Amino acid sequence: MNTKINKISCLLFSTALFTINCSLFSSCDSFLDEHVPQGTFSDEQAKNAENAEAMTVSAYAIFTTAEDINSSFSMWNFDVRSDDAYKGGSGTSDGDVFHQLEVQQGVLTTNWNINDMWVRLYNSISRVNTAIALLNESDYELKEQRLAEMKFLRAYAHFLLKRLYKNIPFIIDHNLSYEQYNNLSNTAYTNDEGWQLIINDLMEAYNTLPQTQDDKGRPTKAAAAAFLAKVYLYKAYRQDNPKSNQVTSVNADDMQKVIDFTDPSLYGNYGLESDLHNNFRPEEQFENGIESLWAIQYSRNDGSTYGNLNWSYGLIPPNIPGATDGGCDFYKPSQNLVNAYRTGADGLPLLTSFNDKDYNMTQDNADPRLFLTVGISGLPYMFNKNYMMEKTSIWSRSNGLYGYNVSLKQNVDPALIDNYLIKGSYWASSMNRIVFRYADVLLMRAEAYAQLDKAPQAIQLVNQIRSRAATSTQMIASYPNTYGVKFYVANYNGSYSKEEALNIVKMERRLELGMECERFFDLVRWGDAATVLNKYYSEEIDNCAIYKEAHFTADKDEYLPIPFAQISASNGHYTQNIGNW
């Protein structure tokens, strides 16, 4: 069995390698408090290959240990701002700061969740930069490869930060002095330049990383290519007006880079799984499959006390009668998302009319991906007939306020007892979290082709995704006969304009990546957030009354505010995002 490098605990390294002197900074809430490590290695120790390798493992480990149920690096907590999902829980006061985000009202720069994610991600960058500094002093034979891996991880943390906050300080020099750290600005670079800094790290990684890795948690050249394509896709939608978050242009050169880095020749044996659900199964034979380009690795029975489990999904499982004392029931699929999977008489999505009526399980045609993404009342939870979902308070902690739909992609079948652990109401799973999968590569390539006015190429790629959707029925093959559902998904076969192709690609991204925490960031990237979400709020009120108070304010709500604690600790070097104070 291939090694999962994140099984190794970072606890061996965290106290031995560095200490922090908070007295040097104005606030111990600032990420700077933990960002400048004081190395304890002697020159000879620094050159030791074992120490260098240990520190790189520690850098990987922090991407599992630094996140938690309220600050998941999957970003599910912040995707509740999209039209895919409700916050869930027992009510609006349960995780109230996330309720404020989902209705975009009352969000304060002092809210703990705004600062918490900032600190966690910059702590991750700190760990990576410590590894880079140590590697640079070492005589390790894998030095260049490990440096490439660390550049990849640093790019990942900066990418997550930039999608959330837009204007961020970039920590790309691991040799900065304390004074230089204290003088960092979050507006030193334009939006375009910030994306380019992430690309620069990734290009260094891409040029060095191998085609394959024995340790599946380490990125490969293909993973770097997919990541480069994604960053170029974000960069292409220019938002460089400092007084606005609106898309001012779409850059054709950046779109061509997306085409370049999604070329099939770069991806070797990677491809689409035969069934979409194979990407979301915890059993060992499904982990690190052909579609998984890079995944955060988790494990259960690995020789440690509790395993290296993913606790960041701990709030998502619902109440499951007979399986546990009760889950927390967060991140619940919206009715709008369910309706998006409706298909017409031609088997195609109802691009503009999908939300004209709510999906009826025994009357409407539906894309099979609906039943692999959303748990619906009247069907088995996680495909296990011992746990039939019902529209009762037993299955909904909010007594229906957030509806009765359940997310399936983050959860595991309660019967798979070797793949999860329960502490109180919190579930933790050993299922890997795929960060980059091949379906997204195809969709990014399709989007770039559509933007470059090459609709036929875009539609051909979309049809690859749809063809796989049609055969993704291994877990749900009995549903039509047993529950009366109607599967119908077909390929596009017409001629389409650039605008039509773009709309097709946008819908296909939603259907394929539903509940994978990409939706809100896609809407912002496209410049569609205000229009789509305000329409969603007005139409979703009948299904979820919380949206009566909701309103998305353009040029404000696209990004989180810079946390008050960080502004206060920056010695005047940070600028608050527009629309916030």
Summary of the structure (lengths in Angstrom):
residues: 581
radius of gyration: 23.1
end to end distance: 52.3
largest distance: 72.0
contacts: 1958
relative contact order: 0.15
helix: 45%
strand: 9%
